Amino acid sequence: MNTIHVDVVSAEESIFSGEARFVALPGEAGELGVYPRHTPLITRIKAGAVRIEMADGSEEFVFVAGGILEVQPHCVTVLSDTAIRGKDLDDEKANAAKALAEEALKNAKGELDIARAQSELAVMAAQIAALRKYRLKK
């Protein structure tokens, strides 16, 4: 079977390392799909779900809050400041953080505060969407 090695790494730890048949990621200009022997590529990715189709046909989900994707013919590396395994995503925490970000946006005074709040809100919305996607696949 033709597979590609996938590593998903956060600032704190290695989140996933293993062989896969296919990887789907949230690219800045749309969804990216990577199969074995893909053309080399380095690009930024936005917040969302990384879907990894394992060699046995099962799927693994990882939420990333943006980052960098490097693709080599036999290896995919995803680097993100924040990455959370799908099974570790917490609906209550994500919704509470989204509510805090919405409140921060309402109370923002300057452009920098607005930009920070909008960024945090976008990440939390992406995390909630990834969580829903993960829950539907189970």
Buried (B, 14 or more C-beta within 10 A) or exposed (E): EEBBBBBBBBEEEEBBEEBBBBBBBBBEEEEBEBBBEBEEEEEEBBBBBBBBBBEEEEBBBBBBBBBEBBBBEEBBBBBBEBBBBBEEBEEEEBBEBBEBBBEBBEEBEEEEEEEBBBBBBBBBBBBBBBBBBBEEEE
